[in-house]
Amino acid sequence: MSDLLAPLSFSCGQSMKNRFMLAPLTNCQSHEDGTLSEEEFRWLTMRAEGGFGLTMTCAAHVQEIGKGFPGQLGIWKDDHVAGLSRLASAIRSHDSLAIAQLHHAGMRSPAELIGTTPVCPSDNEKTGARALSLDETKQLVEDFIEAAVRAEKAGFDGVEIHGAHSYILCQFFAATINVREDEYGGDVNNRFRILFEIIDGVRARCNEHFMLGVRLSPERFGMQLSEVLHIAQRLMHEGRIDFLDMSLWDAFKEPIEEEFQGKSLMSHFAELERGNACLGVAGNIRTPEQAKEAMNAGVDWVMLGRAAMLNHDFPLLYQANDSFAPTEIPASRQHLAREGMSPKFIDYFSTNWPEFVGD
């Protein structure tokens, strides 16, 4: 049996049937009030049915002002629970773990979308975002925790805290963005303090079998690889999380920073001591061969995004033939529609990545 088809157990007691996770993909197809749409339901449940061992939602925002995209899924109020519960139940019915990703866009929340000035750890001239007060920062921690409690109430197996890609937690992590002088700014441990407070709160208020993961990105957006390696090691060594999801853009590339070059970015994280945590990667894993290559580098699982858009049943295709040929890009709109992508989702991708969508 291929490692990709082997079960994976997590320290919380949960396990998934294989090593394929669905990446949390922005798709702009839920309702504007954050409630689940039929299009979003179909997109996600098709991937669970297609064999993914873990199916993760798109980024679900934990505060109303944390919305980053039109049609974004919400998890910031109890009105969202009914749709989330239906979704979690359907995902789990296909023997796939259901995970909600918790998100806040911070300074990347468009003012015209949220109807007010976006927020940031510090005033940000480029985006026009204003600094969060200390009380607002404490409330942000509480709202991430409350969103996790809401996800558990809805029947999800766990949550992933989105700390990547220059959204609000990543903004706290970046010394070029966060110039606070209180306990949430300054050295690396203070800048990452907000993440550990959220983790501790989720652990305290959700049951012991509730899965908890964190997504980090080690480059761009003011991230320094040495700092992210330090925090990744701390997260896994202290036993605070069940899994660490490293979003690498390209799992096989070398680091940008010259002092870390000579081996792949992925390998820097694969070599860390994991304790009881599991480590996975996302980034340009498009084919069975690339999935195998990532596993051979020493990670515990792979996360598929665009590959899962092109083939909703990638894991089942792999199970039948571990050298199958995935659908290539550009993919037609008709093919993507058959794969469960709504017109809104297809238009979003066509606008931002025109090479992905053909006629």
C-alpha positions as CSV (number, residue, x, y, z in Angstrom):
1,M,0.0,0.0,0.0
2,S,1.3,3.5,-0.9
3,D,1.9,5.8,2.0
4,L,-0.6,8.1,0.5
5,L,-3.3,5.5,1.0
6,A,-2.3,4.6,4.6
7,P,-4.5,5.9,7.5
8,L,-3.1,8.8,9.6
9,S,-3.8,9.1,13.3
10,F,-3.8,12.4,15.2
11,S,-3.0,13.0,18.9
12,C,-6.6,14.0,19.6
13,G,-7.7,10.5,18.8
14,Q,-9.1,11.3,15.4
15,S,-7.8,9.5,12.3
16,M,-8.2,10.0,8.5
17,K,-8.4,7.2,6.0
18,N,-5.6,8.4,3.7
19,R,-3.1,11.2,3.4
20,F,-5.1,13.5,1.1
21,M,-6.5,16.7,2.5
22,L,-8.6,19.2,0.6
23,A,-7.0,22.7,0.7
24,P,-9.1,25.6,2.0
25,L,-9.9,27.4,-1.3
26,T,-11.4,30.9,-1.7
27,N,-14.4,30.5,-4.0
28,C,-16.8,33.4,-3.5
29,Q,-19.9,31.3,-3.8
30,S,-21.6,31.5,-0.4
31,H,-24.3,34.0,0.5
32,E,-23.2,37.6,1.3
33,D,-24.4,37.2,4.9
34,G,-22.0,34.3,5.4
35,T,-24.6,31.5,5.3
36,L,-23.8,28.4,3.4
37,S,-25.0,28.2,-0.3
38,E,-26.0,25.2,-2.3
39,E,-23.0,25.8,-4.5
40,E,-20.6,25.8,-1.6
41,F,-22.3,22.6,-0.2
42,R,-22.0,20.8,-3.5
43,W,-18.3,21.9,-4.0
44,L,-17.2,20.6,-0.6
45,T,-19.3,17.4,-0.4
46,M,-18.2,16.3,-3.8
47,R,-14.6,16.3,-2.6
48,A,-15.5,14.3,0.5
49,E,-17.3,11.8,-1.8
50,G,-14.3,11.8,-4.1
51,G,-12.2,10.2,-1.4
52,F,-10.4,13.0,0.5
53,G,-9.5,11.8,4.0
54,L,-10.1,15.4,5.3
55,T,-12.2,18.0,3.7
56,M,-11.6,21.6,4.8
57,T,-13.9,24.6,4.2
58,C,-12.7,27.8,2.6
59,A,-11.6,30.5,5.0
60,A,-14.6,31.2,7.2
61,H,-14.4,34.7,8.8
62,V,-14.7,35.0,12.6
63,Q,-15.8,38.6,12.7
64,E,-18.2,40.5,10.4
65,I,-15.4,43.0,9.7
66,G,-13.0,40.2,8.9
67,K,-14.6,39.4,5.6
68,G,-12.0,39.4,2.8
69,F,-14.0,38.3,-0.3
70,P,-17.5,38.6,-1.7
71,G,-19.5,35.4,-1.1
72,Q,-17.3,34.3,1.8
73,L,-18.5,31.7,4.3
74,G,-19.1,33.0,7.8
75,I,-18.7,31.5,11.2
76,W,-19.0,34.7,13.3
77,K,-22.6,34.3,14.5
78,D,-25.0,31.6,15.5
79,D,-27.1,32.1,12.4
80,H,-24.4,30.3,10.5
81,V,-24.6,27.1,12.5
82,A,-27.5,25.5,10.7
83,G,-25.8,25.5,7.3
84,L,-22.5,24.6,8.8
85,S,-24.1,21.6,10.6
86,R,-25.6,20.4,7.4
87,L,-22.2,20.7,5.7
88,A,-20.3,18.9,8.5
89,S,-22.8,16.1,8.6
90,A,-22.6,15.5,4.8
91,I,-18.8,15.6,4.7
92,R,-18.6,13.1,7.6
93,S,-21.1,10.8,5.9
94,H,-18.5,10.1,3.3
95,D,-15.9,9.0,5.9
96,S,-14.0,12.3,5.6
97,L,-13.0,14.4,8.5
98,A,-14.8,17.8,8.5
99,I,-12.6,20.8,9.3
100,A,-13.5,24.5,9.4
101,Q,-10.8,27.0,8.6
102,L,-11.0,30.1,10.8
103,H,-10.0,33.4,9.2
104,H,-10.0,37.2,9.5
105,A,-8.7,39.3,6.6
106,G,-7.6,42.3,8.7
107,M,-6.1,45.0,6.5
108,R,-7.0,42.9,3.5
109,S,-10.8,43.4,4.1
110,P,-12.0,45.8,1.4
111,A,-13.7,48.8,3.1
112,E,-16.4,48.8,0.4
113,L,-17.2,45.1,1.3
114,I,-17.3,45.5,5.1
115,G,-18.7,49.0,5.2
116,T,-16.1,50.4,7.6
117,T,-12.4,50.9,7.9
118,P,-10.4,47.6,7.9
119,V,-8.3,46.8,11.0
120,C,-4.7,45.8,11.4
121,P,-2.3,45.3,14.3
122,S,-0.9,48.8,13.6
123,D,-2.0,51.7,11.5
124,N,-1.3,50.8,7.8
125,E,-0.9,53.7,5.4
126,K,-0.9,51.5,2.3
127,T,-4.3,49.9,3.0
128,G,-5.8,52.6,5.1
129,A,-6.4,50.1,7.9
130,R,-6.5,51.3,11.5
131,A,-4.7,49.8,14.5
132,L,-6.6,47.5,16.8
133,S,-6.8,48.7,20.4
134,L,-5.6,46.3,23.1
135,D,-9.2,45.6,24.0
136,E,-10.1,44.9,20.4
137,T,-7.1,42.5,20.1
138,K,-8.4,40.6,23.2
139,Q,-11.8,40.5,21.5
140,L,-10.3,39.1,18.3
141,V,-8.7,36.3,20.3
142,E,-12.1,35.6,21.9
143,D,-13.9,35.6,18.5
144,F,-11.5,33.1,17.1
145,I,-12.2,30.9,20.1
146,E,-15.9,31.4,19.8
147,A,-15.8,30.4,16.2
148,A,-14.1,27.2,17.1
149,V,-16.8,26.5,19.7
150,R,-19.4,27.2,17.0
151,A,-17.7,24.8,14.7
152,E,-17.8,22.1,17.3
153,K,-21.5,22.8,18.0
154,A,-22.1,22.4,14.2
155,G,-20.5,19.0,14.3
156,F,-17.1,19.6,12.7
157,D,-14.3,17.3,13.7
158,G,-12.0,20.3,14.3
159,V,-10.7,23.6,13.0
160,E,-7.6,25.1,11.4
161,I,-6.4,28.6,12.5
162,H,-5.4,30.5,9.4
163,G,-2.1,32.2,10.2
164,A,-0.8,32.6,6.6
165,H,-0.9,34.8,3.5
166,S,-0.9,38.2,5.2
167,Y,-4.3,37.9,6.8
168,I,-4.8,39.3,10.3
169,L,-2.8,36.8,12.3
170,C,0.0,36.8,9.8
171,Q,-0.1,40.7,10.0
172,F,0.6,40.3,13.8
173,F,3.5,37.9,13.0
174,A,5.2,40.3,10.6
175,A,7.6,42.8,12.1
176,T,7.3,45.0,9.0
177,I,3.5,45.4,9.7
178,N,3.2,45.0,13.4
179,V,4.9,47.8,15.2
180,R,2.9,47.6,18.4
181,E,4.6,48.4,21.7
182,D,2.3,46.3,24.0
183,E,2.5,42.5,24.6
184,Y,1.4,41.7,21.1
185,G,4.3,43.5,19.4
186,G,8.1,43.5,19.6
187,D,10.0,40.2,19.6
188,V,9.0,37.1,17.8
189,N,7.3,35.5,20.7
190,N,5.2,38.6,21.4
191,R,4.2,38.9,17.8
192,F,3.0,35.3,17.7
193,R,1.4,35.6,21.2
194,I,-2.1,36.0,19.7
195,L,-1.8,32.6,18.0
196,F,-0.9,30.8,21.2
197,E,-3.7,32.5,23.1
198,I,-6.2,31.4,20.5
199,I,-4.8,27.8,20.6
200,D,-5.0,27.8,24.4
201,G,-8.6,29.1,24.4
202,V,-9.7,26.5,21.9
203,R,-8.1,23.7,23.9
204,A,-9.8,24.9,27.1
205,R,-13.3,25.3,25.6
206,C,-13.6,22.5,23.1
207,N,-13.5,18.8,23.9
208,E,-10.2,16.8,24.0
209,H,-11.0,15.0,20.8
210,F,-11.6,18.2,18.8
211,M,-8.9,18.5,16.2
212,L,-6.8,21.6,16.1
213,G,-4.5,22.7,13.3
214,V,-2.6,25.8,12.2
215,R,-1.7,27.1,8.8
216,L,1.5,29.1,8.4
217,S,3.3,30.5,5.4
218,P,7.1,30.9,5.7
219,E,7.8,33.5,3.0
220,R,6.4,36.7,1.6
221,F,4.2,39.1,3.6
222,G,7.0,40.0,5.9
223,M,7.6,36.5,7.1
224,Q,11.2,35.4,8.0
225,L,12.0,31.8,7.5
226,S,14.0,31.6,10.7
227,E,11.1,32.9,12.8
228,V,8.6,30.6,11.2
229,L,10.8,27.6,11.7
230,H,11.2,28.6,15.4
231,I,7.4,28.9,15.8
232,A,6.7,25.7,13.9
233,Q,9.1,23.8,16.1
234,R,7.6,25.4,19.2
235,L,4.0,24.5,18.1
236,M,4.8,20.9,17.5
237,H,7.2,20.4,20.4
238,E,4.9,21.8,23.0
239,G,2.0,19.5,21.9
240,R,-0.4,22.3,21.4
241,I,-1.7,21.3,18.0
242,D,-2.7,18.1,16.1
243,F,-1.4,19.2,12.8
244,L,0.7,22.0,11.1
245,D,-0.2,23.0,7.6
246,M,2.6,24.7,5.8
247,S,1.4,26.7,2.8
248,L,4.5,26.9,0.6
249,W,3.2,28.1,-2.8
250,D,5.6,25.6,-4.3
251,A,6.5,22.8,-2.0
252,F,9.6,21.9,-4.1
253,K,11.2,25.2,-4.5
254,E,14.3,26.4,-2.5
255,P,13.8,29.2,0.0
256,I,14.0,32.9,-1.1
257,E,16.5,33.7,1.7
258,E,20.0,32.9,0.5
259,E,21.3,31.5,3.8
260,F,18.6,28.7,3.7
261,Q,19.2,27.7,0.1
262,G,20.6,24.4,-1.0
263,K,17.6,22.3,-0.2
264,S,13.8,22.6,-0.6
265,L,11.7,24.9,1.5
266,M,9.6,21.8,2.4
267,S,12.6,19.9,3.7
268,H,13.3,22.6,6.3
269,F,10.0,21.8,8.0
270,A,10.1,18.1,7.4
271,E,13.4,18.0,9.4
272,L,11.8,19.5,12.5
273,E,11.0,17.4,15.6
274,R,7.3,16.8,15.5
275,G,6.4,15.4,18.9
276,N,2.8,14.2,18.6
277,A,1.9,16.6,15.8
278,C,1.5,15.8,12.1
279,L,3.0,17.9,9.3
280,G,1.6,18.5,5.9
281,V,2.3,20.8,3.0
282,A,0.5,22.6,0.2
283,G,1.9,24.2,-2.9
284,N,2.0,23.1,-6.5
285,I,1.2,19.5,-5.8
286,R,-0.7,18.7,-9.0
287,T,0.1,15.1,-10.0
288,P,0.4,11.7,-8.4
289,E,4.2,11.9,-8.9
290,Q,4.4,15.2,-7.0
291,A,2.2,13.9,-4.2
292,K,4.6,10.9,-3.9
293,E,7.6,13.2,-4.0
294,A,6.2,15.3,-1.1
295,M,5.6,12.2,1.0
296,N,9.1,10.9,0.2
297,A,10.4,14.2,1.6
298,G,9.1,13.2,4.9
299,V,5.8,14.9,5.4
300,D,2.7,13.1,6.9
301,W,0.1,14.3,4.3
302,V,-0.4,16.4,1.3
303,M,-3.0,19.1,0.7
304,L,-4.4,19.5,-2.8
305,G,-6.0,22.7,-4.1
306,R,-6.1,23.2,-7.9
307,A,-5.6,19.4,-8.4
308,A,-8.8,18.9,-6.4
309,M,-10.6,21.5,-8.5
310,L,-9.7,19.7,-11.7
311,N,-10.5,16.2,-10.3
312,H,-12.9,16.1,-7.3
313,D,-12.1,12.4,-7.0
314,F,-8.3,12.6,-7.1
315,P,-7.8,10.2,-4.2
316,L,-10.1,7.6,-5.7
317,L,-8.4,7.9,-9.1
318,Y,-5.0,7.5,-7.3
319,Q,-6.3,4.5,-5.4
320,A,-7.3,2.9,-8.7
321,N,-4.1,3.8,-10.5
322,D,-1.2,5.6,-8.7
323,S,0.1,6.9,-12.0
324,F,-3.1,8.3,-13.4
325,A,-3.0,11.4,-15.6
326,P,-4.9,14.3,-14.0
327,T,-6.9,16.8,-16.0
328,E,-4.6,19.4,-17.5
329,I,-5.1,23.2,-17.7
330,P,-6.6,25.2,-19.2
331,A,-9.8,23.3,-18.2
332,S,-13.1,24.1,-19.9
333,R,-15.8,25.8,-18.0
334,Q,-18.0,22.8,-18.8
335,H,-15.4,20.5,-17.1
336,L,-15.1,22.7,-14.1
337,A,-18.9,22.8,-13.7
338,R,-19.0,19.1,-13.8
339,E,-16.4,19.1,-11.1
340,G,-18.7,21.1,-8.8
341,M,-17.5,24.6,-9.4
342,S,-20.2,27.2,-9.6
343,P,-20.2,30.0,-12.2
344,K,-19.1,32.4,-9.4
345,F,-16.1,30.2,-8.5
346,I,-15.1,29.7,-12.2
347,D,-15.4,33.5,-12.8
348,Y,-13.2,34.2,-9.7
349,F,-10.5,31.8,-11.0
350,S,-10.7,33.0,-14.5
351,T,-10.2,36.6,-13.5
352,N,-7.3,35.9,-11.2
353,W,-5.6,32.9,-12.9
354,P,-6.7,33.1,-16.6
355,E,-4.4,30.3,-17.6
356,F,-6.5,27.9,-15.5
357,V,-9.8,28.3,-17.3
358,G,-10.3,27.7,-21.0
359,D,-13.3,28.2,-23.3
